[in-house]
Amino acid sequence: MKVPLLDLQAQYASIRDELRLAVDRVFETQQFVMGPEVAALETEVAAYCQTKEAIACASGSDALLLSLMALNVSAGDEVITTPFSFFATGSAIARLGARPVFVDIDPFTYNLNVDQIDAAITSRTRVVLPVHLYGQCADVDQILALCKSKNLMVVEDAAQAIGAEDRGRRAGSMGIAGCFSFYPSKNLGAAGDAGIITSSDPDFSARVRRLRVHGGLTEYQHIEVGINSRIDAIQAVVLRTKLPHLDGWSNARAQKAQNYSHLLEGAKLSFKLDPPFIKPDSRHIFHQYVVRVPEHRDALMEHLKARDVATKIYYPIPLHLQECFAYLGYKAGEFPEAEKAARETFALPLYPELTAEQQEYVVQAIQDFKP
Ligand SMILES: *Cc1c(COP(=O)(O)O)cnc(C)c1O
């Protein structure tokens, strides 16, 4: 048996006819960039995320960049975020000349440790940027309360968390902005790069809309310098076709995650392996199923590879130790939980079409590992 990390072909096979009809629709109109399909996508995603508006753009990375631009984040400013995330979380801050200020993570959820944020706030802090890692919301309530008292904005990096909930509120609806990625491997994936920003603040939304198209109020009237982060109509129709399936897919992921944890609990392992921690009162959409193996992680991954079980480390090098951020002056050992997670965790295959037989095969292969 072969178990890939993700099987997009299986998903495509289940919606092939719908998708092809949708893409044909775009070719018939020959309107390839922006337009009514993009506007319809924005309305549908805003409703799904429980926000007043959504502004589609070229990628999740641009969603972060545009959000910070719309909040005037610039040279000299500081943005507090996690060192344990995809690179774009940190680079959006650095690209604007602002300083990423990292705070360590909680060892159970792998999200920002909210108890350490206060100490990182200075007179230059403008924004706190939590990431809802692997599809589970960070502790947004505490972050919002802290930021309100200090007059700071909260931008959610919800790239991995569309549809995730914290006490009934959707990811992307809690801060001033939610930044989503539709990279093909995300829970809702386009046929290429795409992203969206959600917000219920009309002034912020209007500014993002403008910055997305070169800062233009109209086509040839520029009141500020923005970027080109338009989105293709083909991406919009692909995403509109997939959106009605999203809850079914995310629920299937969560059900399979529960099955993994159940199987792993029943397995007789000769080494320590921690399944993911699920916060009470939340909806985890399991973009990734990440386990922690304090010892022998790399050997276990090699063993699984030999059994044709794909695995991956998210993320092997924390952001504060990336070469490009050396100028920030962080050192190894500064964020012990992020560094430990980088050393001890990895993702098992998880996608809606993963079968019970495949899951049993994966857990049997784990059980057969004798360090
Ligand atoms: C995928 C991702 C992004 C960036 O999205 P792109 O669409 O690839 O630019 C940002 N942050 C996180 C946490 C992500 O997982």
The ligand as a Tripos MOL2 file, in Angstrom:
@<TRIPOS>MOLECULE
LIG
   15    15     1     0     0
SMALL
NO_CHARGES

@<TRIPOS>ATOM
      1 C1          0.1240   28.9270    2.9160 C.3       1 LIG1
      2 C2          0.4000   29.8950    3.9880 C.ar      1 LIG1
      3 C3          0.6550   31.2590    3.7240 C.ar      1 LIG1
      4 C4          0.9010   31.8200    2.3560 C.3       1 LIG1
      5 O1         -0.0210   31.5330    1.4100 O.3       1 LIG1
      6 P1          0.3920   31.4930   -0.1500 P.3       1 LIG1
      7 O2         -0.9540   31.4160   -0.8220 O.co2     1 LIG1
      8 O3          1.2190   30.2730   -0.3580 O.co2     1 LIG1
      9 O4          1.1100   32.7390   -0.4790 O.co2     1 LIG1
     10 C5          0.8050   32.1190    4.8010 C.ar      1 LIG1
     11 N1          0.7350   31.6760    6.0660 N.ar      1 LIG1
     12 C6          0.5200   30.3880    6.3550 C.ar      1 LIG1
     13 C7          0.4420   29.9750    7.7830 C.3       1 LIG1
     14 C8          0.3620   29.4490    5.3330 C.ar      1 LIG1
     15 O5          0.1760   28.1600    5.6410 O.3       1 LIG1
@<TRIPOS>BOND
     1     1     2 1
     2     2     3 ar
     3     2    14 ar
     4     3     4 1
     5     3    10 ar
     6     4     5 1
     7     5     6 1
     8     6     7 2
     9     6     8 1
    10     6     9 1
    11    10    11 ar
    12    11    12 ar
    13    12    13 1
    14    12    14 ar
    15    14    15 1
@<TRIPOS>SUBSTRUCTURE
     1 LIG1         1 GROUP 0 **** ****
